Amino acid sequence: MNFKKALSIAAITFLATPSVFAQDKTTTETTTESSSSSDIKPGGMFIEPMLTYQTGDVTVKWPSPLNESKEDLKGFGLGLRFGVHVYESLFLGVDGRYSKPTYHSSALNGDGSSDAYDAGLTLGVQTPLAGIRVWGTYIMTGALNPQEINSVDAKFSDLKGYRIGAGIYVKSVSINLEYQDATYDKTTIEKAGPLSGNLDGIDGQNKSYIVSLSFPVNL
């Protein structure tokens, strides 16, 4: 077998990889015909809803008399990724998340529920290995708003950072694991006596693992 023929076969094999975007809304028929590169659509749009569970912490350097503390985050959420895919191997989309994690503060010695959201841009690759996908997300904005704990009500916003992930596509579901490292660049103390207001220099660094089930659908 010459080099050109081997390279051609390898390219066709990669392009014929079963797509995570194959669950389109109208096609349910199967075919026994062999795949070829001419059968692969050059691209299209997709939507990917997801269910998430996050566990991690936010490291905050509080002003005196409080000290640096790690605020634990744990809880479920929802997400949605929307974008385009190219030759069933590359995908680019907007990724938005909303969750209600439990927020435990060691500095404030208490816990409560919180509202959290973030949004960013995702670029990913579907490999030809058993439906494995990998991606990276640049987080452009986000906020974390815990409820009042021991008469202190703080809000973290202006989130920026990254999230990297990998998933295995099984039938119509992708099982995913992600790692997130991002920083809240703005802290607002909405209630705490003389500390109330926007406080400069108090960043909250969010490091979390996120497990999710997502459902990619070709549009």
Secondary structure as the mmCIF struct_conf table of DSSP 4:
data_model
#
loop_
_struct_conf.conf_type_id
_struct_conf.id
_struct_conf.beg_label_comp_id
_struct_conf.beg_label_asym_id
_struct_conf.beg_label_seq_id
_struct_conf.end_label_comp_id
_struct_conf.end_label_asym_id
_struct_conf.end_label_seq_id
HELX_RH_AL_P HELX_RH_AL_P1 PHE A 3 LEU A 15
TURN_TY1_P TURN_TY1_P1 ALA A 16 ALA A 16
BEND BEND1 THR A 17 THR A 17
HELX_LH_PP_P HELX_LH_PP_P1 PRO A 18 SER A 19
TURN_TY1_P TURN_TY1_P2 VAL A 20 PHE A 21
BEND BEND2 LYS A 25 THR A 26
BEND BEND3 GLU A 33 GLU A 33
HELX_LH_PP_P HELX_LH_PP_P2 SER A 34 SER A 35
HELX_RH_3T_P HELX_RH_3T_P1 SER A 37 ASP A 39
BEND BEND4 ILE A 40 ILE A 40
BEND BEND5 PRO A 42 PRO A 42
STRN STRN1 GLY A 43 LYS A 61
HELX_LH_PP_P HELX_LH_PP_P3 TRP A 62 PRO A 63
TURN_TY1_P TURN_TY1_P3 SER A 64 PRO A 65
BEND BEND6 LEU A 66 LEU A 66
STRN STRN2 GLU A 68 VAL A 86
TURN_TY1_P TURN_TY1_P4 TYR A 87 SER A 89
STRN STRN3 LEU A 90 SER A 99
STRN STRN4 THR A 102 SER A 105
TURN_TY1_P TURN_TY1_P5 SER A 106 ASN A 109
STRN STRN5 GLY A 110 GLN A 126
BEND BEND7 PRO A 128 LEU A 129
TURN_TY1_P TURN_TY1_P6 ALA A 130 GLY A 131
STRN STRN6 ILE A 132 PRO A 146
HELX_LH_PP_P HELX_LH_PP_P4 GLN A 147 GLU A 148
STRN STRN7 ILE A 149 ILE A 149
TURN_TY1_P TURN_TY1_P7 ASN A 150 SER A 151
STRN STRN8 VAL A 152 VAL A 152
STRN STRN9 ASP A 153 VAL A 170
TURN_TY1_P TURN_TY1_P8 LYS A 171 SER A 172
STRN STRN10 VAL A 173 LYS A 191
BEND BEND8 ALA A 192 ALA A 192
HELX_RH_3T_P HELX_RH_3T_P2 GLY A 193 LEU A 195
STRN STRN11 GLY A 197 LEU A 199
TURN_TY1_P TURN_TY1_P9 ASP A 200 GLY A 201
STRN STRN12 GLY A 204 SER A 214
STRN STRN13 VAL A 217 ASN A 218
#
